[in-house]
Amino acid sequence: MALTSTRDAVVRTRNHRFSLAVLFVGIACGGVLAASDSSASQKDGERTLEEGRTLLDANILNAARNFFAQCTQQDPKSATCFFDLARTEFYLVKAEDIAKHTDASRKMLDNAVGDAQKAVALNDRSADAHALLADLYGAKITGMMSGMKYGPKAGAETQRALQLDPHDALAYAVQGRKYYYTPSAFGGDIDKAIESFKRAVALDPHSDEDFAWLAKAYRKKGDAAHEKEAIAQALSLNSRSVFAQRVQTGLE
């Protein structure tokens, strides 16, 4: 009787250990699956963002925004999620501008600034996050007063980005836009804008967007030959790019 009880106890112990092992494996596998699902969602969001960026389609961009908003909710300490969310919102600003939805554009720009600030706060070492925030501050400038408020902020964020990574293509593109839009009396310089955009495309030769900006700068300078070369390169990289098409037709 005692032997039987002992044997039963051993069996129960083994069964208990087996059950715990199954439980832990299940939890581990669940974590792996959750991480895989999260990674898949992130990639889905990035693909959707790229399509929305190419077409400047508000519906597609809003779908991407939903991906990244969910990402920030699931992982509120992810600088990457907030960075991608801010990027998406910035392209939505452009889409709303094209549609002449001024109020929606302004609201989305404020959202983008806030999310980029969160990305920087979560990862102060990200050159791209600082560059994006600089670009957003620059977009907030609509006149002298806003220029006085946001100009220094944009400049500081651009410098921080370049300090962190002297080879950051986005930082040079942002710097180019600063020189492009700023009046010459306040430091604007079309030649410096061209040099900045040229540096950006040298660092990222697959960026159709930066080549389109380079074309815009050449047009502003009055250099038609180089403008034609730059926009041809942009469209060869991405023939569906609405931004590049708008630059080519003079809408931008």
Long-range contacts (C-beta under 8 A, 24 or more apart in sequence): 38-71, 38-74, 38-75, 41-67, 41-70, 41-71, 42-67, 42-71, 42-80, 42-81, 42-84, 45-71, 45-84, 46-84, 49-84, 49-87, 49-88, 49-91, 52-88, 52-91, 52-95, 53-91, 53-209, 54-238, 54-240, 54-241, 54-242, 55-240, 55-242, 56-91, 56-94, 56-95, 56-98, 56-242, 56-243, 57-95, 58-92, 58-95, 58-96, 58-99, 61-88, 61-91, 61-92, 61-95, 62-92, 64-88, 65-89, 65-92, 72-115, 77-122, 78-122, 79-118, 79-119, 79-120, 79-122, 79-123, 79-126, 79-129, 80-119, 82-115, 82-116, 82-118, 82-119, 82-122, 83-115, 83-116, 83-119, 83-126, 83-128, 83-129, 83-132, 85-115, 86-112, 86-113, 86-115, 86-116, 86-119, 86-132, 86-133, 86-136, 87-112, 87-132, 89-115, 90-132, 90-135, 90-136, 90-139, 93-139, 94-243, 109-136, 109-139, 109-140, 112-136, 113-137, 113-140, 120-157, 125-164, 126-164, 127-160, 127-161, 127-162, 127-164, 127-165, 127-168, 127-170, 127-171, 128-161, 128-168, 128-170, 128-171, 130-157, 130-158, 130-160, 130-161, 130-164, 130-171, 131-157, 131-158, 131-161, 131-168, 131-170, 131-171, 131-173, 131-174, 132-170, 132-174, 133-157, 134-158, 134-161, 134-171, 134-174, 134-178, 135-170, 135-173, 135-174, 135-177, 138-174, 138-177, 138-178, 138-181, 141-181, 147-186, 151-182, 151-186, 154-178, 167-203, 168-203, 169-199, 169-200, 169-201, 169-203, 169-204, 169-207, 169-210, 170-200, 172-196, 172-197, 172-199, 172-200, 172-203, 173-197, 173-200, 173-207, 173-209, 173-210, 173-213, 176-200, 176-213, 176-214, 176-217, 177-213, 180-213, 180-216, 180-217, 180-220, 190-217, 190-220, 190-221, 191-221, 193-217, 193-220, 194-218, 194-221, 201-233, 206-237, 207-237, 208-233, 208-234, 208-235, 208-237, 208-238, 208-241, 208-244, 209-234, 209-241, 209-243, 209-244, 211-237, 211-244, 212-241, 212-243, 212-244, 212-247, 212-252, 215-244, 215-247, 215-248, 216-247, 216-252, 219-247
